[in-house]
Amino acid sequence: MVGVTVPEWPSVDHSTCRHCGAHVTDRFRRVFGDDGDWAHRCDDYDAYARLSRGSAAGIDVSVPDPETWPGRHGGEADA
């Protein structure tokens, strides 16, 4: 009987947002993530308007970022 050698590949954990480290589901990564199923942004720190346009896939979008535009998309404005 001939043995089969299986190379040991480093495990890749795609279950965290690359922006903030929050947990993201497999479904979120498949729907919103990039071609490698990485989520570059998640709904903990980004708005759906941006996520649906590609921010989770690492694409720059024209909708203002809630982290840099306080008061936009549910963020709190500084008074």
N, C-alpha and C positions, 0 to 999 in steps of 0.2 A: 504494500500500500504506500502510495506517495503522499507525503505530508504537504499541506498547503500553508504557506507562510502569509500571514495577514499583517501588513504594515501597521504600526501604531501611529495613528494620526492624532495630533493634539486635538483635544475636544474644544469646540467653539461654542460658547454660550451666547446665543442671540437673544436671550430673554430679558435683557436690560436695555433701557434707552441709552444711546450713546451721548446724549446731551446731559442728562441728570442722574442716570443710574437707576431710575425707577423700573419696576417690573413691567414688562409689556407682554401681552399674550401672543401666542402663535398666530392667531387670527389677525390681530392688529398689525403684526409685522408683515403678514402676507398681503393684507389690504393696503396699508399705508406705507410700508417700508420700501427700501430700495430693491434692486434685482437680486441681492444676496440675502434678502429678508432681514436686514438690519434696520432698526428704527433710530433715526437720527434725532427725532423730537417725539414727544408723547403728549397726551392730553393733560398731564400734570402741569406742564408749563407752556403749552401752546394751545391756540384756539382751533376749533374744528374748521373754521374758514381757511386757516393756513394749512392744517393737516390734509384737508381734502384737495388742496392745490399742490401738494408735494413736499411740504416742509419735513415730513417724517421720512421722506426718501432722500433728504439732503439737498433738495432743490431750493434755491432762493425764490421766494414768492413776493408778490407786490403788496400783500396785505400786511399792515404793520404788526410787528412782533410785540405781544403783550408784555414781554420782559423789558423792552426798551421804550414802549409807549404806554405809560401808566394810564389807567382808565379805559383802555381799549379792550374790547372783547372780554369784559368781566373782571379785568384787573382793577386794582384800587388806585385812584388818583391821589397824589400827594396834594394836600391843601396848602 
